[in-house]
């Protein structure tokens, strides 16, 4: 089924399209003066920008209903002739509106300001031509609830209430009232932190997205269109690392094959050096005879670790470029900061899914009967526990993530839908391991790593998952070699159930 993208955008006016501070605050100051209340600092009146003015008189200055109405009349005495034009359009807004209109978006204003003033302001600043509808409150102070305003704006945009498709709509605003009203209506909200509601207010109001400039808002909205029409993210010159598809494929081949080949060459080179050093070590008497075998195994593992580090360092420049560009894209796709609870669930998912799969595969007997896997395992578990834990639990994951989630995934997601990029990257990661057991496991867990990368919007999420998986695998395998009873079906079942619960909770928390 084709994915649907939102083309109906509702905009708040004050603090979203225009900066109304001078007009609103000066007129509110004028109204307060008529009641003998002196407020010389306009900054102290920013709190009245956004919510219905009657509510502001009552909430912030303890006005009665009657006095609030008188205050509103006094406010409009100045605002209707002077204040509404003491306003300015935020830089970048006109360009954004022009771009959206050109690309077929349907736009409406949904403001708590009286509709008559909304229309005058939009006409005065040359913004009205971009909009298909405008909705505001009534001059008598009624119809100020944001959810009602959003509802009526949608009816105008879609033509009738029956035709409204809430999955096609964004509400854009700078205050909590915009987000709360959107949520009541079942519409996703975009909070703009450049207005008069700060980031914390928007987070507490559960904005689905938060942007910090009109440029970011335009990129967020237009990114959806590029994906729908082209099946990929459209890139602009200078936006991250941008290569033509053919050059990108060559880079991916160089990164994957180059990394693997360089690793093998370095390992061989170190082994040649060790070939000459080992006899000297054995004859020197510096190490006891009963410890020399373990020492040499540790030296071989350190050699493998060094090959990982040096091979990855050769590709660090393109990796950093793609990691930065992907971070930017992920932020625009869903820029809300995850909670500590989400990070904990991510770690639990990585740990329990890995252990559950490992124990289940071991109980089935797949690993015991796979010769290629046994050869790899024999090398990895021949060294001392601490050395193996560092090399295979930390060094190897860091190096592999730089290549596969850094370069390979970072490049593929620029030319393919994210789901396709996930599958391709995970498949390549599986093939890279060179045997069917590790390859299948790497494919499954590689998909989880890249999914959590997108979920949290940071490359380090994939690194953390990989490190958790390798550390827990190495530790459990070491313990199981001494106590095989810990590998049992109940343990596998408990781990997999915990993984499933964690995954479901992560999905639910993403949209809260």
N, C-alpha and C positions, 0 to 999 in steps of 0.2 A: 504493500500500500504506500502511495506517495505521501511523504511527510508534508503537513500543512504549515505554512508560514504566515505570520501575522502581518496584515496589510491595512488594518484599521487602527489608527492611533489617536487617542484622546490626549490633549495637552491641557494642563492647568495653565493659567496665564501669569499671575504674579509670582515671581521667583523661578519661573520655568522658561517662559518665552521672553519676558521683559523684567527689568529691575525697577520696581515701583517705589523704592524706599523713600525718595524725597517727597513724592506726591502723597503717598498714604500716611507716612509718619508726620509730615507737616500738617496735613488736614486733621489727623487725630490729635496732634498737639493743639491745634486751633480749637477743636471741640472741647478738650480738657480745660483750656483757658477759660471757656465760658462758664465752667463750674468752679473756677478759682483754683484749679490744679495746675501747677507749673512744672513742666517737664522740658527743660532746655536742651537735653541731650537726645537727639534723634535715635542714637544707637539703642537706647533703652526702650524704644518703641518698635523695634524690629519684630518683637513677639506678636504684634497685632497683624503682621502680614501673613495671610493664609487663611486663618479661621474666619467665620462670619463676624462682622464687626459688632453686632449686638452682643454676641457671646464674649468678645474681648472686653467691652465696657463692663460687663457683669463679672467676668472671671478675674480680670486684673485690677479693677478699680472698685469693685463691690457696688456697682450701680444697681438700682432697682430696675424692674422692667420698664417703668415709666421714664426714669432718667436715662436709661440706655437708649430708648427711642428718641428722646430729646437730643442726646449726644450724637446719635446717627444723623439726625436732621441737621445739626450744626456742622458735622463732618462733611455732609454732602453740599452744604452751602458753599463751601470753598472747592470741594473736589469736582463738582459738576462743571465748573467754569475754568478752573486753573489746575487743580491737583491731578486730574486724569492725564494731563499732558506732561506733567513733571515725571517723566518716565523715560527709560531707554531700553532698546532691544539688546539682549546679550550678544556679544561678538560670536559669529558662527551660526546664529539661529536662522538668518535669512538663507544662507547657503544650504543648511540642512533642509529647510522646508522646500526650497526649490528642487533639491535632489530627490526628496521623497515624492513630491508631486510629479516630477518627471518620470519616476519609476512606478507610477500607478498606485501609490498609497492613497487611502481615503483618510482625511484629517478633520478633526473637530476640536474646538475649544470646549473644555468642561470646567468652568470656573464658578467659585462661590460669589464672585463679584456680580452685581446686577447686570443682566444681559444687555441693557441699553448702553452701559458704560463699556462693556466688553466690545461691542460692535464699534463704538466710536474710537476706542484705543486701537483696535485692529486696523481700522480704516486709516487712521492718522499715521500709523507707522508702516503702512504698506504691506501688512501681513494678511489681510483679509482674502486676497486673491489666491492664497495657497489652501484655503480651507473650504470644505464642503458643507460644514455646519458649525454653528456656535450655540453654546448653551450656557446660561448663567442663572442667577437667582432673580427674585422679584424685588421691585423697589420697596414693597411694604415689609420686607424682612422675611418673607416666606420662601419656600423652595430653596433652602440653603444646605440641606443635607447632601453630602457629596455623592452618596449612592444614588439618590434620586436624580441628581444632575447627570451622572454617568448614564443612567438608564435612559433619560430623555435624549441625551446626545447620541446614544446608540440607535434609538428609534429613528432619529433624523438621518443618521449615516446609512443605515441598512434599508430604510424605507418603511419598515413596519416592525412591530415587536416580534412577530412570528419568524421573521427572516434573520434575526440577530444570531450570529455565531460567536459565542464568547471566546472560543479557542483562537479566533482571528484577531483579538483585540489586546492592545497594551494601553494602560493608563499611565501617563507620564506626569510627575509632579514633584514638588520639593518638600512637601510637608507630610506629616503622618496621616492627615485627613484624606489625602489623595490615595495613600496605600490602603487605609482602612476601608474607604469607600469602594475601592477596586475589589478588595477581598469580599466585601458584602455582596457584590455583584457577580463574583466568580471570575473576575478578570485579573490577569497578571499585571503587576505594577513595576514601573521603572522609577526609582528614586533618583533625583538629580541633586547632588550634594553641593552644587555651585549656587543654589538658591538660599532660602532662609531656614530650611530645616537641615540640621547637621547630620553627619553620617550616623551617629549614635541614635538619633531620633528615627531615622529611616530603617535602621536595623531592628529597633524595638517594634516598629510598625510592620515588620516582616515584609519589607519590599523584596520582590523577587529578583530585582537587579538594582545595582547602584552604579551610577557613573559620576564623574567629577568635572566634566567639561561638555559643552555642546558638541564638540568634535567626537568625543567618546560615544555620546548618544547617537549621533549620525552613524558611526561605525557599527554600533550594536544593531541598529535597525536595518541598515543596508546589508550587513553580513548575512542576515536571513534571506534576503532577496538573491544575493549572489549564489548561495547554496542551493536555493530552490531552482534557479534557472540554469546553473552550470554544473551542479553536482559537486562543487568544490568551492573552496574559499578563493575569492579573487584577490590577488595581491597587487599592491602598488609599488612602484619603484622606491627603493629605500626602506620598505616596510619589512624588517627582518632580512633573512637571506632569501633572495628570490632568484631562482634558476628556471630555465626552460625545462619541461618534462624530461627531454632526452638527457640533458646534462645532470638532472637530478638522479636519474636511473644510474648513470655512470658513477655519480658520487656514492650512491648506495652500494653499488658493487665494489667500489674502492674501499668503502668503510667496512663492509662485512668481510669480504675476502681478504682485504688488506690487513684488517685487524687479526683475523685468524692466521694468515700466513706469517705476519710479523711475529705473532706470539710463538708459532712453531719454530721459526728461525732463531728467535732469541733463546727459547728453551734449548734448542740444539747447541747453540753457541755456548751457553752456560754449562751444558753437559760436557762439551769438549774441554772447557777450562777445568771442570771438576775431574775429568779423566786424568789430568796431570797433577792435580792437587791431592786427590784421594790417596795415592801411594805415599805421598809425603806425610799426610795426616796419620795414616796407619802406622808408618814407621817411626813417627816422632815420639810416640808414647805419651802425648798430651792428653789423649782420651783413652779410658780403660777399654780393654778388648770387648767386654760385654756390653759396652755402650756405643761402640763405634757404628754398628748397623743402624741404630736409631738416629744417631747424629747425621749419618749420610742421608737417611730418609728425610730428616728435617731440612737438610741442606738442599735436597732435591725439591722439596715443597716451597722453600724460600725462592729458589730459582724460578719456579712456576709463577709465584707471586710477583717477582720482578718483571717477568715477561708480560704479565697483565698490565702492570703500571706503565711500562715504557711503550707498549703497543697502543694503549689508550691515549697516552700523552701525545702521540703522533697525530691524533685526530681531534685534539682538544679545541682547536679554533672553530671548525664547522659545528662541533657539538655545542659549544657555548652560544653560537649564533642561533641555532635552531631551538635550543632550550629557551632563550630569551624571547624569540618570536612566538613559540608555542605558549609560553606563559602569558603573553599579551593576548593571544587569541582566546585562551581559556578564560581569562579575566572578562573579556567582552561577552563570551557565551554565557557565563554565570558568575558575576563578580562578587557575590556574597561571600564573606569570610566564614569558613566552617567553624563550628564550635569545638571546644575541647572534647565533648562527648562524641562528636563525629570522628575525631582523630582516634579516640580510644576504640570505637567500633571498627575502624579501619584496621587497626593493629590486631584486634581480636579476630577479625575476618582472615587476615593474612596468616596468623598463627594457627588457628583451628582448621582452616581449609587445608593448609599444608600438611599438618600432622594427621588429619583425618585421611587424606589421600595417601600419604606415605604408609600409614599403618594398614589401610585397606589393601593396597597393592602388595605389601609384604605378606599379608595373610593369604592372599590369593595365590602367591607363589610366583608372581611374574618376575620379580627382581632376582630371585634365586635361580631361575631358569634362563636368564638372559646373559649370555656369555660376554657380549660387548659391554654391558653395564657392569658386570662383575670385574672386568679388567680395569675400568675407570675407578670403581669403588676401591679396588685393591690399592691403587696408587694414592687416592685421597685419604684413606684411613690407615696408611702405613706409617705416617709421621706421628709425633706426639700430639695430644689433644689440643693444647694451646696454640701450637703453630698452625695446625689444620684449621682451627676455628678462625684465626686471623686471616689466613690466606683465602680459604674457601667461603668463610662466612662474611667477610667484609671487603677484602681487596677485589676478589673476583666479581661480586655483584656491582661494585662501583664502576669497574672498568666496563663490564658488559652493558650496564644501563647507559653509560655515556654513548655507546655505539647504537644499541637497539632502540631504546626509548628516546635518547637524545637526538642522534642523527637520522636513523632509519624512520622512526615514527614521525619525528618532526618534519621530515621531508614529504613523506607520503600523505600526511594530513593536509598539506597545502594543495594537493591536486585531486584528492578523493574524499568522499564523505568519511566522517570519523569512524563509523562502523567498519567500513572497508579497510581503512588504514590500520585499524586494530587487528583485523583478521590477517592481513598481509604481514604485518610486523610480527605477530605471534607465530605465524607459520615459519617465517625466516628464522626466528629465535629457536624454534623446535628443530629445524634442519641443521642449524649451527651446532647442536649438541652431538650429532653424529651417530646416535643409536636410538632405537625405537622407544625404549623405556624412558630415557631422559628426554628425548625429543617430544614425546606425547605429553609428559608432565610439563615441560617447558612451554609447550603451546598453550595448555590450559592456564598455567600460572602466569604466562606472559600476557594473556588476555586480561587477567585480573589486575596485573600491574599497570597496564595501560588504561584500564577502566578507572582505577583509583587515581591515576595521573590526571585524567580528565575531571574526575569527581572533585578532587581537591584543588585542581588548577596549578599544581606545582610538580616539577620533575622529581623533587625529593620525596614525594609520596611513593613513586615507583621504586626509588632507591631503598626506601625504608621497608617496603613490602619484600623486595628481593633479599635484603639483609636479614629480615625476620625469618623468611623461609629457609635461607641457607643456614643460619645459626641454629634454628630449631631442628632442622634435619640432621645437621652434623652432631648436635648434642644428643638427640634421641638415638641416633644410630650408634653412637659411642656407648651410651648407657645400655642399649638393647644387646650389644655384644657381650656385656657382662651379666645382664638380667633379661633374657628373652621373654619373660612372662609379661613385660609391660606392653608387648605388641599383641593386642587382642581385639576381638571384634567389638566388645562393649566400648573400649576406648575410642575406636574408630567412629562408632555411631555417635557417641557424645560429642566428639570434635566436629563432625559433619553437621550435626543439628545446631550446635553453637554457631558454626559458620553461616548456616542458612538464616538463623535468627538475626545475626549481625547484618547480613546482606539486606534483609527485609527492612530492618530499622534504618539502615543508611538510605535506602530509597525513600522511606517516609520522611526522614529528617531533611532531605534535600529540598523539599518544597514547603517546609514550615517557615 
